[in-house]
Amino acid sequence: MKIQISNAEWEVMRLVWEKAPVPASDIVAQLQTRHDWQASTVRTLIGRLVKKRALRALRDGKRFLFSARLGKDECIQKESRSLAERVFGGEPAAMLIHLVKATPFTAQELSELRQVLDEKTE
């Protein structure tokens, strides 16, 4: 995947992954509430994502329904690799260690982390 998704576009993508297929009006309403963005701003973001081929638009009567062309896991993996390269010199372990040290976790989250680490060592 060579598509670059901006921080604001990530907001649109997260919503689409969660609710797809979703009409533009719902995307606008949700993001106006969450971020106090203008409708035109949200529609511009949607248009950019369609142009980048990150979203697909399907006509449904007079409106369009949007769904993701890109998988959420694929996008997260690419962004994670990019962050590790840019900030941690390509060392994902250094990034993870930093995040674990810097993040206050709940008991449940720590249990899940231990389980993932245990699975990696098996």
C-alpha positions in Angstrom: 0.0 0.0 0.0 1.5 3.3 -1.1 -1.3 5.5 0.0 -0.5 8.2 2.5 -3.3 8.9 4.9 -3.2 12.2 6.9 -4.2 12.4 10.6 -7.6 13.9 9.7 -8.2 11.3 7.0 -7.5 8.6 9.7 -10.5 9.9 11.5 -12.7 9.3 8.5 -11.2 5.9 7.9 -11.8 4.7 11.5 -15.4 5.7 11.2 -15.9 4.0 7.9 -14.2 0.8 9.2 -16.5 0.8 12.1 -19.8 1.6 10.3 -19.5 0.7 6.6 -21.3 1.1 4.4 -21.9 4.6 5.7 -23.5 7.6 4.0 -21.5 10.8 3.8 -24.1 12.6 5.9 -23.4 10.2 8.8 -19.6 10.7 8.4 -20.1 14.4 8.4 -22.4 14.4 11.5 -20.1 12.1 13.5 -17.0 14.1 12.8 -18.7 17.5 13.3 -19.7 16.3 16.8 -16.3 14.8 17.6 -14.0 17.5 16.2 -16.2 20.5 15.5 -15.3 20.3 11.8 -17.2 22.0 9.1 -19.2 19.8 6.8 -17.2 21.0 3.8 -14.0 19.9 5.6 -15.3 16.4 6.1 -16.6 16.2 2.6 -13.1 17.3 1.3 -11.5 14.5 3.4 -13.9 11.9 2.0 -13.2 13.1 -1.5 -9.5 12.9 -1.0 -9.8 9.4 0.3 -11.9 8.3 -2.7 -9.4 9.9 -5.0 -6.5 8.1 -3.2 -8.6 4.9 -3.6 -8.7 4.3 0.1 -12.5 4.6 0.1 -15.1 3.4 -2.5 -18.3 5.2 -3.1 -21.4 3.2 -4.1 -24.5 5.1 -5.3 -27.6 4.4 -3.2 -30.4 6.4 -4.7 -29.5 10.1 -4.4 -26.7 9.5 -1.9 -23.4 7.6 -1.8 -22.5 4.9 0.7 -18.8 4.7 1.6 -16.7 1.7 2.5 -13.0 1.1 2.8 -10.9 -0.3 0.0 -8.0 -0.7 2.4 -8.0 -3.1 5.4 -7.7 -1.5 8.8 -4.9 -4.0 9.8 -3.0 -3.3 6.6 -3.1 0.5 7.3 -2.1 0.1 10.9 0.8 -2.2 10.0 2.1 0.3 7.4 1.8 3.2 9.8 3.5 1.2 12.6 6.4 0.4 10.3 6.7 4.0 9.2 6.7 5.2 12.8 9.4 2.7 13.7 11.5 3.7 10.8 11.1 7.5 11.3 11.4 7.7 15.1 13.1 4.5 16.3 15.6 3.9 13.5 13.7 0.9 12.2 13.7 -0.9 15.5 10.2 -2.0 16.3 11.3 -3.5 19.6 12.6 -0.1 20.7 9.2 1.4 19.8 7.3 -1.2 21.7 9.5 -1.0 24.8 9.1 2.8 24.8 5.3 2.5 24.4 5.0 -0.1 27.2 7.2 2.0 29.6 5.4 5.3 28.8 1.8 4.0 28.9 -0.3 3.5 32.0 -2.1 0.1 31.4 -5.1 -1.4 33.1 -4.7 -4.9 34.7 -6.7 -6.3 31.7 -4.4 -4.6 29.2 -1.3 -5.9 31.0 -2.8 -9.4 31.0 -3.4 -9.2 27.2 0.2 -7.9 26.7 1.6 -10.8 28.7 -0.5 -13.3 26.7 0.7 -11.8 23.4 4.4 -12.0 24.6 3.9 -15.5 25.8 2.5 -16.6 22.5 5.5 -15.0 20.7 7.9 -17.0 22.8 6.2 -20.3 22.2 
